[in-house]
Amino acid sequence: MKFCKSRHYQHLVMKKPNVKYEHKTFLVFGTTLTGKSSAVEVVVETLFEKEKCSIFFTFDVNDVYESAFAMFEASEKPQLEQLKKQKRNKEAKPVKIHCLFSLKGLEKEIREMKKKYKDGLLPEMDFIVLDITHQRRQETEFLMETDEDKGFVKLMVNSGNDLKKSDGMHEFKEIIHNKTKKHVEYYHGEKLKEIDPIADKKDERFLFGALNLFEKDKLLMPHNFSVTSEDGITVKPLNMREILEDKKSYHVFISKLVDDDPKLREYIVNHLLCELDRNMEFSPRPVVIVTEEIDTLSEFGSFGRKRIFDKRNGEMMKRIRKQGVTMIGVATEYTKTGAMTHSKSTVKLVFKLGADDMEKMKKIYQYTKQQIKIIGGLDIGEFVMEGEELRRVGAKVPKHSHKHHQMNFYEEYRKDFPEKLKDYSSLVKAMKEYYKAEDKRIRDEESRVRELKKRGIRRRQEYEAKKKGKEEDLQERDEKRKVEKKAGAEKRNEQIVKIYWEMRKEKGRVSSRKIAEELKERGIECNYKTVQNVLKEKGIKLFKSKKDGNYDTDNLATMQGKTGDESEKEESGQ
């Protein structure tokens, strides 16, 4: 890092000295619209060109694809004028967008594109989910918001170690549940072996509540998960080793499609950084990691997950710098950023700060009037280095495009890469089919396990009855249960028909779903399919309506002295 004078500014530049470049950890501070992102892009661009670094933008907190604008050439007039003064040519960079996949999020995005552009096409992206087998202790402590060795932390880590490549969230919860149960093995009625649980039911409930964070978007998937659409678009788990081996591209990670939950998005950043840390040895080139809005991730004086992120980020900044990694954190507030992140950074660039942040800085560092005047009078694109506050520095502009507040990524992409636009409707269809098949597999598995439990209970009952010489009592009990089950079914059927005619008199039209809901209120569990089957047995036909389920028209027509066809014509206004 050296200062270099020019006709226009003093610039902070990266000159390649005779010795090898020493990787640093940067923190860049400044309120919005001060030019800090542009300065970061110049540092990244220089490292990419001179040091042949691989680039990782780990988090786009505002979901405006700001980092992905590097794929476009500079086009704004002020930026082009600055490049001309600096005798630099505009140049786009190779960018790969890695988007965290959510079916609901993708469907919503396609609908928005159809409203705006009619075709529903989106940019070319690499869709990824998170590998459930890679959620280790670091992720567990962040999710549970504690780094203490508590029971639920041990339970989740221990259960994660037992996962197979084909296991997903359902199997993970089953493993957790089994580890909180006391296991007893019997042989001819005698206790053979007893295994105590590794945690209690309270820990299990706590973990299940925390794992609900991923249920909406189904982000945690099996290690061998892969779904490919008819046109060859694939969704698969994140493979950081494979990404690190790419020598040519900027890598931008986007969480735009997932639920707008701060904890979920912060968890994604934490996991990405952990995966980078674990796979750094496979990178053939130095790596640059840029983390946007780091002050929201590692808030000063905070507790829970933010304190844990600050601690881990600080440790990572200290350790992996020696492995050929440059880390750059970007923040809007200097005094809000976590203590560990602050202390482990080697270079701090301060752009114009907000009034409240500036007041706190004056008290902390006891700035002189001259220093306050320089920092307070910084223009857009100007900054000072910590320790060099009397020296005003001008940031260069990048050769590629820079996101301005009025620019839209989708519009720019459509102008520059119309041939790369993709229709993801086939991927939506493929994912729906996968989820449907997975739900059926889980239901079938639960049914199989339930039957096995029933058989086990039956065998124990038969053994106990035989041991006590009461086989006849067991047979009588079975007969009694059959009679009770039949009587219960008859009572349910009577109630279905009764509710049907009650609703007929009140509303005229009857829905099988409404009947099922009424039965539930009366204490009888029954789904709408059973209602349909019972009514069918009684000779009552239901007509399918998109609006509110299954309705009867033939019976209503008979009640009014009309045929079903006449009733339907009357309803359609013919």
ZATOR-174879 format. One line per field, with one value per residue (C-alpha): residue in one letter; residue number from 1; z, x, y. Coordinates in nm, 3 decimals, padded with zeros to 5 digits, always signed. Example, Ala and Ser with C-alpha at 12.3 -4.5 7.8 and 13.67 -1.06 7.14 Angstrom:
2
r	[a_s]
k	[1_2]
up	[+00.780_+00.714]
east	[+01.230_+01.367]
north	[-00.450_-00.106]
***
This chain:
574
r	[m_k_f_c_k_s_r_h_y_q_h_l_v_m_k_k_p_n_v_k_y_e_h_k_t_f_l_v_f_g_t_t_l_t_g_k_s_s_a_v_e_v_v_v_e_t_l_f_e_k_e_k_c_s_i_f_f_t_f_d_v_n_d_v_y_e_s_a_f_a_m_f_e_a_s_e_k_p_q_l_e_q_l_k_k_q_k_r_n_k_e_a_k_p_v_k_i_h_c_l_f_s_l_k_g_l_e_k_e_i_r_e_m_k_k_k_y_k_d_g_l_l_p_e_m_d_f_i_v_l_d_i_t_h_q_r_r_q_e_t_e_f_l_m_e_t_d_e_d_k_g_f_v_k_l_m_v_n_s_g_n_d_l_k_k_s_d_g_m_h_e_f_k_e_i_i_h_n_k_t_k_k_h_v_e_y_y_h_g_e_k_l_k_e_i_d_p_i_a_d_k_k_d_e_r_f_l_f_g_a_l_n_l_f_e_k_d_k_l_l_m_p_h_n_f_s_v_t_s_e_d_g_i_t_v_k_p_l_n_m_r_e_i_l_e_d_k_k_s_y_h_v_f_i_s_k_l_v_d_d_d_p_k_l_r_e_y_i_v_n_h_l_l_c_e_l_d_r_n_m_e_f_s_p_r_p_v_v_i_v_t_e_e_i_d_t_l_s_e_f_g_s_f_g_r_k_r_i_f_d_k_r_n_g_e_m_m_k_r_i_r_k_q_g_v_t_m_i_g_v_a_t_e_y_t_k_t_g_a_m_t_h_s_k_s_t_v_k_l_v_f_k_l_g_a_d_d_m_e_k_m_k_k_i_y_q_y_t_k_q_q_i_k_i_i_g_g_l_d_i_g_e_f_v_m_e_g_e_e_l_r_r_v_g_a_k_v_p_k_h_s_h_k_h_h_q_m_n_f_y_e_e_y_r_k_d_f_p_e_k_l_k_d_y_s_s_l_v_k_a_m_k_e_y_y_k_a_e_d_k_r_i_r_d_e_e_s_r_v_r_e_l_k_k_r_g_i_r_r_r_q_e_y_e_a_k_k_k_g_k_e_e_d_l_q_e_r_d_e_k_r_k_v_e_k_k_a_g_a_e_k_r_n_e_q_i_v_k_i_y_w_e_m_r_k_e_k_g_r_v_s_s_r_k_i_a_e_e_l_k_e_r_g_i_e_c_n_y_k_t_v_q_n_v_l_k_e_k_g_i_k_l_f_k_s_k_k_d_g_n_y_d_t_d_n_l_a_t_m_q_g_k_t_g_d_e_s_e_k_e_e_s_g_q]
k	[1_2_3_4_5_6_7_8_9_10_11_12_13_14_15_16_17_18_19_20_21_22_23_24_25_26_27_28_29_30_31_32_33_34_35_36_37_38_39_40_41_42_43_44_45_46_47_48_49_50_51_52_53_54_55_56_57_58_59_60_61_62_63_64_65_66_67_68_69_70_71_72_73_74_75_76_77_78_79_80_81_82_83_84_85_86_87_88_89_90_91_92_93_94_95_96_97_98_99_100_101_102_103_104_105_106_107_108_109_110_111_112_113_114_115_116_117_118_119_120_121_122_123_124_125_126_127_128_129_130_131_132_133_134_135_136_137_138_139_140_141_142_143_144_145_146_147_148_149_150_151_152_153_154_155_156_157_158_159_160_161_162_163_164_165_166_167_168_169_170_171_172_173_174_175_176_177_178_179_180_181_182_183_184_185_186_187_188_189_190_191_192_193_194_195_196_197_198_199_200_201_202_203_204_205_206_207_208_209_210_211_212_213_214_215_216_217_218_219_220_221_222_223_224_225_226_227_228_229_230_231_232_233_234_235_236_237_238_239_240_241_242_243_244_245_246_247_248_249_250_251_252_253_254_255_256_257_258_259_260_261_262_263_264_265_266_267_268_269_270_271_272_273_274_275_276_277_278_279_280_281_282_283_284_285_286_287_288_289_290_291_292_293_294_295_296_297_298_299_300_301_302_303_304_305_306_307_308_309_310_311_312_313_314_315_316_317_318_319_320_321_322_323_324_325_326_327_328_329_330_331_332_333_334_335_336_337_338_339_340_341_342_343_344_345_346_347_348_349_350_351_352_353_354_355_356_357_358_359_360_361_362_363_364_365_366_367_368_369_370_371_372_373_374_375_376_377_378_379_380_381_382_383_384_385_386_387_388_389_390_391_392_393_394_395_396_397_398_399_400_401_402_403_404_405_406_407_408_409_410_411_412_413_414_415_416_417_418_419_420_421_422_423_424_425_426_427_428_429_430_431_432_433_434_435_436_437_438_439_440_441_442_443_444_445_446_447_448_449_450_451_452_453_454_455_456_457_458_459_460_461_462_463_464_465_466_467_468_469_470_471_472_473_474_475_476_477_478_479_480_481_482_483_484_485_486_487_488_489_490_491_492_493_494_495_496_497_498_499_500_501_502_503_504_505_506_507_508_509_510_511_512_513_514_515_516_517_518_519_520_521_522_523_524_525_526_527_528_529_530_531_532_533_534_535_536_537_538_539_540_541_542_543_544_545_546_547_548_549_550_551_552_553_554_555_556_557_558_559_560_561_562_563_564_565_566_567_568_569_570_571_572_573_574]
up	[+00.000_-00.109_-00.164_-00.517_-00.627_-00.949_-01.117_-00.946_-00.611_-00.389_-00.458_-00.248_-00.496_-00.500_-00.643_-00.698_-00.516_-00.551_-00.253_-00.251_-00.166_+00.201_+00.241_+00.468_+00.642_+00.551_+00.716_+00.507_+00.683_+00.557_+00.537_+00.221_-00.110_-00.004_-00.256_-00.021_-00.239_-00.541_-00.350_-00.243_-00.606_-00.709_-00.444_-00.556_-00.922_-00.860_-00.663_-00.929_-01.208_-01.039_-00.778_-00.976_-00.680_-00.679_-00.559_-00.324_-00.237_+00.043_+00.115_-00.066_+00.228_+00.022_-00.256_-00.535_-00.699_-00.632_-00.657_-00.976_-01.165_-01.226_-01.526_-01.711_-01.862_-01.709_-01.875_-01.649_-01.779_-01.451_-01.419_-01.783_-01.737_-01.430_-01.618_-01.901_-01.657_-01.497_-01.844_-01.778_-02.014_-01.922_-01.881_-01.762_-01.533_-01.550_-01.278_-01.154_-00.947_-00.683_-00.567_-00.257_-00.386_-00.263_-00.466_-00.330_-00.385_-00.745_-00.825_-00.682_-00.882_-01.206_-01.140_-01.087_-01.412_-01.602_-01.470_-01.566_-01.880_-01.988_-02.057_-01.696_-01.785_-01.528_-01.543_-01.565_-01.209_-01.024_-00.779_-00.455_-00.129_+00.191_+00.260_+00.585_+00.658_+00.659_+00.942_+01.211_+01.552_+01.424_+01.251_+01.549_+01.794_+01.563_+01.517_+01.890_+01.971_+02.230_+02.230_+02.564_+02.571_+02.640_+02.600_+02.286_+02.118_+02.192_+02.073_+01.735_+01.672_+01.774_+01.555_+01.259_+01.280_+01.228_+00.906_+00.585_+00.240_+00.152_+00.482_+00.485_+00.745_+00.823_+00.900_+01.097_+01.324_+01.364_+01.475_+01.724_+01.855_+01.898_+02.090_+02.352_+02.412_+02.654_+02.455_+02.618_+02.453_+02.568_+02.525_+02.612_+02.828_+03.020_+03.000_+02.805_+02.747_+02.844_+02.674_+02.838_+02.621_+02.553_+02.606_+02.738_+02.564_+02.645_+02.434_+02.152_+02.153_+02.159_+01.857_+01.659_+01.719_+01.591_+01.281_+01.182_+01.047_+00.736_+00.687_+00.467_+00.204_+00.261_+00.251_+00.426_+00.186_+00.169_+00.063_-00.258_-00.342_-00.706_-00.921_-01.291_-01.504_-01.861_-02.002_-01.793_-01.503_-01.178_-00.809_-00.585_-00.250_-00.220_-00.318_-00.199_-00.306_-00.666_-00.655_-00.512_-00.800_-01.051_-01.147_-01.377_-01.209_-00.947_-00.728_-00.600_-00.344_-00.340_-00.090_-00.269_-00.308_+00.053_+00.332_+00.450_+00.800_+00.938_+01.134_+00.828_+00.606_+00.872_+00.914_+00.540_+00.561_+00.864_+00.685_+00.366_+00.567_+00.756_+00.428_+00.283_+00.594_+00.573_+00.202_+00.171_+00.115_-00.220_-00.367_-00.636_-00.604_-00.330_-00.221_-00.152_+00.067_+00.073_+00.339_+00.297_+00.596_+00.846_+01.119_+01.113_+01.133_+01.418_+01.617_+01.896_+02.248_+02.122_+02.250_+02.092_+01.726_+01.654_+01.932_+01.806_+01.448_+01.566_+01.763_+01.477_+01.214_+01.421_+01.468_+01.096_+00.999_+01.213_+01.100_+00.728_+00.634_+00.660_+00.414_+00.131_+00.204_+00.193_+00.388_+00.333_+00.558_+00.452_+00.714_+00.733_+01.101_+01.247_+01.614_+01.556_+01.421_+01.660_+01.878_+01.750_+01.386_+01.460_+01.647_+01.388_+01.084_+00.963_+00.733_+00.806_+00.546_+00.673_+00.431_+00.538_+00.849_+00.980_+01.237_+01.531_+01.433_+01.397_+01.747_+01.898_+01.699_+01.830_+02.190_+02.135_+01.944_+02.076_+01.729_+01.689_+01.522_+01.202_+01.192_+01.255_+00.977_+00.727_+00.809_+00.825_+00.494_+00.294_-00.047_-00.235_-00.318_-00.058_+00.258_+00.523_+00.659_+01.032_+01.167_+00.867_+00.938_+00.818_+00.469_+00.243_-00.019_-00.339_-00.441_-00.803_-00.987_-01.112_-01.481_-01.466_-01.397_-01.047_-00.902_-00.863_-00.677_-00.997_-01.174_-01.190_-01.236_-01.439_-01.685_-01.729_-01.775_-02.041_-02.234_-02.217_-02.211_-02.371_-02.505_-02.152_-02.006_-01.873_-01.833_-01.497_-01.517_-01.594_-01.281_-01.074_-01.214_-01.143_-00.784_-00.720_-00.841_-00.616_-00.307_-00.384_-00.420_-00.103_+00.097_-00.024_+00.069_+00.420_+00.463_+00.346_+00.580_+00.876_+00.792_+00.772_+01.107_+01.264_+01.142_+01.278_+01.617_+01.613_+01.535_+01.817_+02.063_+01.942_+01.985_+02.341_+02.426_+02.285_+02.478_+02.804_+02.750_+02.671_+02.974_+03.203_+03.022_+02.913_+02.533_+02.537_+02.712_+02.434_+02.165_+02.345_+02.364_+01.988_+01.911_+02.137_+01.958_+01.618_+01.736_+01.883_+01.561_+01.350_+01.583_+01.566_+01.185_+01.179_+01.419_+01.205_+00.889_+01.056_+01.160_+00.805_+00.656_+00.938_+00.889_+00.514_+00.541_+00.804_+00.571_+00.279_+00.460_+00.571_+00.262_-00.024_-00.132_+00.065_+00.062_+00.170_+00.328_+00.530_+00.654_+00.762_+00.951_+01.128_+01.225_+01.377_+01.589_+01.714_+01.817_+01.522_+01.318_+00.950_+00.623_+00.329_+00.115_+00.369_+00.362_-00.017_+00.000_+00.266_+00.071_-00.244_-00.064_+00.041_-00.323_-00.283_-00.569_-00.535_-00.814_-00.828_-00.804_-00.817_-00.576_-00.257_-00.294_-00.375_-00.390_-00.468_-00.756_-00.853_-00.505_-00.482_-00.821_-00.710_-00.395_-00.612_-00.863_-01.142_-01.322_-01.258_-01.611_-01.563_-01.229_-01.381_-01.669_-01.423_-01.223_-01.533_-01.630_-01.945]
east	[+00.000_+00.151_+00.036_+00.078_+00.026_-00.153_-00.287_-00.622_-00.578_-00.345_-00.444_-00.407_-00.266_-00.146_+00.206_+00.360_+00.695_+00.990_+00.870_+00.551_+00.231_+00.141_-00.228_-00.416_-00.750_-00.939_-01.229_-01.398_-01.637_-01.868_-02.230_-02.431_-02.336_-01.980_-01.795_-01.675_-01.812_-01.637_-01.307_-01.346_-01.410_-01.084_-00.886_-01.051_-00.993_-00.624_-00.572_-00.756_-00.536_-00.196_-00.205_-00.429_-00.665_-00.998_-01.277_-01.562_-01.843_-02.001_-02.312_-02.532_-02.736_-02.961_-03.018_-02.957_-02.679_-02.435_-02.125_-02.255_-02.238_-01.872_-01.992_-02.086_-01.850_-01.848_-02.122_-02.202_-02.063_-01.890_-01.718_-01.602_-01.461_-01.264_-01.128_-01.016_-00.832_-00.666_-00.572_-00.753_-00.986_-01.329_-01.343_-01.602_-01.510_-01.617_-01.883_-02.067_-02.382_-02.449_-02.809_-02.949_-03.249_-03.606_-03.900_-04.142_-03.886_-03.819_-04.192_-04.240_-03.945_-04.080_-04.421_-04.255_-04.061_-04.380_-04.551_-04.258_-04.113_-04.393_-04.151_-04.061_-03.693_-03.414_-03.032_-02.816_-02.746_-02.600_-02.870_-02.741_-02.877_-02.684_-02.545_-02.704_-02.398_-02.175_-02.363_-02.100_-02.021_-01.952_-02.291_-02.465_-02.333_-02.441_-02.789_-02.836_-02.672_-02.431_-02.071_-02.114_-02.099_-02.471_-02.681_-02.865_-02.535_-02.390_-02.714_-02.711_-02.340_-02.365_-02.674_-02.506_-02.214_-02.456_-02.608_-02.566_-02.521_-02.887_-03.029_-03.228_-03.412_-03.666_-03.392_-03.196_-03.495_-03.548_-03.186_-03.223_-03.548_-03.392_-03.096_-03.334_-03.507_-03.408_-03.341_-03.411_-03.348_-03.549_-03.491_-03.783_-03.931_-03.608_-03.419_-03.100_-02.950_-03.031_-02.891_-02.946_-03.030_-02.752_-02.994_-03.346_-03.674_-03.630_-03.312_-03.498_-03.782_-03.530_-03.346_-03.665_-03.770_-03.433_-03.445_-03.781_-03.570_-03.501_-03.844_-04.004_-03.728_-03.603_-03.243_-03.083_-03.075_-02.898_-02.534_-02.623_-02.924_-02.947_-03.246_-03.210_-03.486_-03.574_-03.354_-03.050_-03.071_-02.953_-03.002_-02.741_-02.565_-02.288_-01.948_-01.695_-01.397_-01.522_-01.579_-01.232_-01.074_-01.225_-00.935_-01.120_-01.429_-01.561_-01.807_-02.114_-02.342_-02.703_-02.980_-03.256_-03.490_-03.488_-03.713_-03.640_-03.540_-03.229_-03.116_-03.146_-02.947_-02.681_-02.661_-02.595_-02.301_-02.161_-02.185_-02.021_-01.727_-01.695_-01.696_-01.429_-01.217_-01.249_-01.163_-00.896_-00.622_-00.778_-00.750_-00.479_-00.469_-00.490_-00.843_-01.022_-01.334_-01.562_-01.834_-02.093_-02.268_-02.033_-02.153_-02.496_-02.334_-02.090_-02.257_-02.050_-02.162_-02.421_-02.501_-02.602_-02.527_-02.379_-02.122_-02.038_-01.997_-01.771_-01.553_-01.528_-01.471_-01.190_-01.026_-01.060_-00.910_-00.606_-00.558_-00.631_-00.440_-00.129_-00.288_-00.302_-00.637_-00.733_-01.052_-01.246_-01.535_-01.764_-01.968_-02.184_-02.105_-01.755_-01.858_-02.122_-01.877_-01.773_-01.462_-01.287_-01.345_-01.199_-00.893_-00.789_-00.808_-00.474_-00.598_-00.896_-01.029_-01.270_-01.504_-01.749_-01.935_-02.282_-02.319_-02.383_-02.095_-01.862_-01.948_-01.861_-01.534_-01.428_-01.468_-01.299_-00.992_-00.980_-00.936_-00.789_-00.994_-00.794_-00.859_-01.230_-01.239_-01.072_-01.290_-01.608_-01.528_-01.461_-01.627_-01.772_-01.488_-01.250_-01.129_-00.858_-00.660_-00.668_-00.341_-00.313_-00.619_-00.450_-00.402_-00.707_-00.703_-00.903_-01.035_-01.009_-01.307_-01.326_-01.301_-01.621_-01.970_-02.058_-02.409_-02.577_-02.905_-03.107_-02.961_-03.143_-02.944_-03.214_-03.240_-02.862_-02.842_-03.116_-02.925_-02.583_-02.668_-03.013_-02.893_-02.814_-03.162_-03.318_-03.669_-03.675_-04.036_-03.914_-03.695_-03.998_-04.188_-03.897_-03.862_-04.237_-04.222_-03.922_-04.093_-04.411_-04.216_-04.019_-04.338_-04.480_-04.157_-04.169_-04.537_-04.466_-04.167_-04.371_-04.645_-04.389_-04.236_-04.582_-04.669_-04.341_-04.417_-04.765_-04.619_-04.367_-04.640_-04.851_-04.566_-04.502_-04.872_-04.889_-04.576_-04.713_-05.053_-04.891_-04.663_-04.963_-05.190_-05.436_-05.442_-05.824_-05.832_-05.613_-05.847_-06.150_-05.975_-05.903_-06.268_-06.380_-06.145_-06.281_-06.638_-06.542_-06.363_-06.664_-06.901_-06.673_-06.674_-07.055_-07.090_-06.852_-07.048_-07.375_-07.222_-07.095_-07.443_-07.604_-07.365_-07.416_-07.794_-07.753_-07.523_-07.758_-08.048_-07.839_-07.625_-07.762_-07.415_-07.192_-06.811_-06.637_-06.361_-06.615_-06.770_-06.423_-06.361_-06.698_-06.623_-06.291_-06.472_-06.701_-06.400_-06.389_-06.065_-06.142_-05.998_-06.202_-06.116_-06.287_-06.589_-06.606_-06.585_-06.858_-07.094_-07.022_-07.122_-07.447_-07.519_-07.440_-07.233_-07.009_-06.930_-06.573_-06.542_-06.213_-06.342_-06.406_-06.341_-06.603_-06.970_-07.286_-07.505_-07.690_-07.841_-07.922_-08.093_-08.291_-08.396_-08.528_-08.696_-08.438_-08.180_-07.809_-07.757_-08.039_-07.890_-07.543_-07.688_-07.878_-07.557_-07.362_-07.635_-07.748]
north	[+00.000_+00.332_+00.690_+00.818_+01.180_+01.262_+01.577_+01.532_+01.352_+01.163_+00.802_+00.491_+00.242_-00.116_-00.120_-00.459_-00.438_-00.671_-00.869_-01.078_-00.893_-00.933_-01.011_-00.775_-00.741_-00.423_-00.243_+00.025_+00.265_+00.536_+00.636_+00.567_+00.734_+00.821_+00.600_+00.325_+00.041_+00.190_+00.200_-00.163_-00.260_-00.091_-00.285_-00.610_-00.529_-00.457_-00.777_-00.977_-00.839_-00.812_-01.087_-01.326_-01.363_-01.542_-01.312_-01.395_-01.159_-01.354_-01.150_-00.898_-00.769_-00.540_-00.797_-00.547_-00.755_-00.470_-00.689_-00.855_-00.521_-00.609_-00.816_-00.492_-00.235_+00.113_+00.319_+00.616_+00.946_+01.061_+00.722_+00.726_+01.077_+00.965_+00.662_+00.889_+01.118_+00.815_+00.677_+00.350_+00.163_+00.031_-00.344_-00.596_-00.887_-01.254_-01.300_-01.608_-01.557_-01.824_-01.790_-01.964_-02.156_-02.125_-02.259_-01.998_-01.722_-01.829_-01.849_-01.499_-01.363_-01.517_-01.357_-01.018_-01.053_-01.145_-00.834_-00.612_-00.773_-01.017_-01.305_-01.398_-01.453_-01.416_-01.391_-01.701_-01.821_-02.117_-02.232_-02.381_-02.520_-02.594_-02.943_-03.066_-03.284_-02.972_-02.800_-02.847_-02.704_-02.350_-02.339_-02.501_-02.243_-01.960_-02.114_-02.175_-01.836_-01.973_-02.098_-02.275_-02.654_-02.699_-03.013_-02.901_-02.807_-03.153_-03.315_-03.137_-03.195_-03.562_-03.614_-03.441_-03.683_-03.976_-03.839_-04.038_-03.884_-03.946_-03.811_-03.489_-03.282_-03.557_-03.812_-03.551_-03.489_-03.863_-03.906_-03.618_-03.770_-04.116_-03.973_-03.827_-04.164_-04.435_-04.755_-05.091_-05.429_-05.734_-06.106_-06.336_-06.064_-06.001_-05.672_-05.736_-05.390_-05.032_-04.717_-04.378_-04.072_-03.818_-03.524_-03.463_-03.377_-03.009_-03.001_-03.179_-02.922_-02.638_-02.783_-02.849_-02.488_-02.361_-02.588_-02.438_-02.150_-02.363_-02.521_-02.252_-02.246_-02.605_-02.481_-02.777_-03.073_-03.413_-03.434_-03.623_-03.401_-03.294_-03.195_-03.117_-02.966_-03.069_-02.791_-02.889_-02.638_-02.798_-02.728_-02.892_-02.835_-02.577_-02.720_-02.462_-02.672_-02.673_-02.294_-02.231_-02.421_-02.176_-01.944_-01.705_-01.562_-01.324_-01.520_-01.336_-01.500_-01.381_-01.466_-01.274_-01.572_-01.693_-01.569_-01.215_-01.329_-01.152_-01.458_-01.685_-01.449_-01.399_-01.777_-01.810_-01.566_-01.747_-02.083_-01.948_-01.814_-02.146_-02.340_-02.109_-02.160_-02.540_-02.560_-02.290_-02.549_-02.644_-02.293_-02.273_-01.891_-01.627_-01.540_-01.211_-01.218_-00.915_-00.904_-00.629_-00.463_-00.624_-00.385_-00.555_-00.900_-00.825_-00.552_-00.392_-00.486_-00.734_-01.083_-01.412_-01.479_-01.133_-01.171_-01.522_-01.394_-01.110_-01.352_-01.605_-01.336_-01.185_-01.526_-01.597_-01.260_-01.333_-01.693_-01.715_-01.398_-01.617_-01.863_-01.607_-01.445_-01.077_-01.001_-00.678_-00.577_-00.293_-00.103_+00.209_+00.282_+00.279_+00.260_-00.010_-00.270_-00.551_-00.522_-00.838_-00.744_-00.400_-00.525_-00.786_-00.556_-00.418_-00.136_+00.092_+00.333_+00.598_+00.775_+01.046_+00.931_+01.005_+01.285_+01.051_+00.821_+01.120_+01.248_+00.911_+00.897_+01.239_+01.120_+00.782_+00.906_+01.264_+01.412_+01.758_+02.033_+01.990_+01.615_+01.673_+01.933_+01.697_+01.393_+01.600_+01.770_+01.452_+01.458_+01.161_+00.920_+01.070_+00.897_+00.893_+00.599_+00.540_+00.676_+00.914_+01.132_+01.452_+01.312_+01.323_+01.047_+01.015_+00.674_+00.572_+00.429_+00.068_-00.020_-00.220_-00.083_+00.037_+00.016_+00.356_+00.392_+00.447_+00.141_-00.194_-00.517_-00.693_-00.404_-00.385_-00.762_-00.756_-00.488_-00.658_-01.031_-01.089_-01.425_-01.551_-01.492_-01.812_-01.947_-02.125_-02.251_-02.605_-02.594_-02.490_-02.790_-03.029_-02.905_-02.939_-03.298_-03.366_-03.219_-03.416_-03.743_-03.664_-03.599_-03.932_-04.112_-03.963_-04.059_-04.414_-04.440_-04.314_-04.564_-04.847_-04.751_-04.728_-05.078_-05.216_-05.060_-05.214_-05.555_-05.518_-05.424_-05.716_-05.963_-05.841_-05.870_-06.223_-06.322_-06.178_-06.344_-06.680_-06.648_-06.586_-06.835_-06.566_-06.611_-06.614_-06.274_-06.129_-06.268_-06.122_-05.785_-05.797_-05.874_-05.592_-05.347_-05.452_-05.393_-05.052_-04.953_-05.051_-04.864_-04.557_-04.566_-04.597_-04.303_-04.096_-04.181_-04.084_-03.751_-03.687_-03.738_-03.535_-03.241_-03.267_-03.216_-02.943_-02.748_-02.818_-02.652_-02.352_-02.279_-02.487_-02.595_-02.832_-02.868_-03.189_-02.979_-02.780_-03.107_-03.232_-02.905_-02.932_-03.294_-03.184_-02.924_-03.202_-03.412_-03.652_-03.660_-03.713_-03.578_-03.452_-03.757_-03.984_-03.752_-03.784_-04.166_-04.189_-03.960_-04.159_-04.481_-04.310_-04.217_-03.847_-03.706_-03.402_-03.157_-03.018_-02.641_-02.447_-02.188_-02.383_-02.755_-03.022_-02.924_-03.120_-03.000_-03.317_-03.357_-02.986_-03.009_-03.317_-03.131_-02.843_-03.077_-03.016_-03.229_-03.179_-03.037_-02.784_-02.674_-02.621_-02.417_-02.200_-02.134_-02.032_-01.784_-01.969]
***
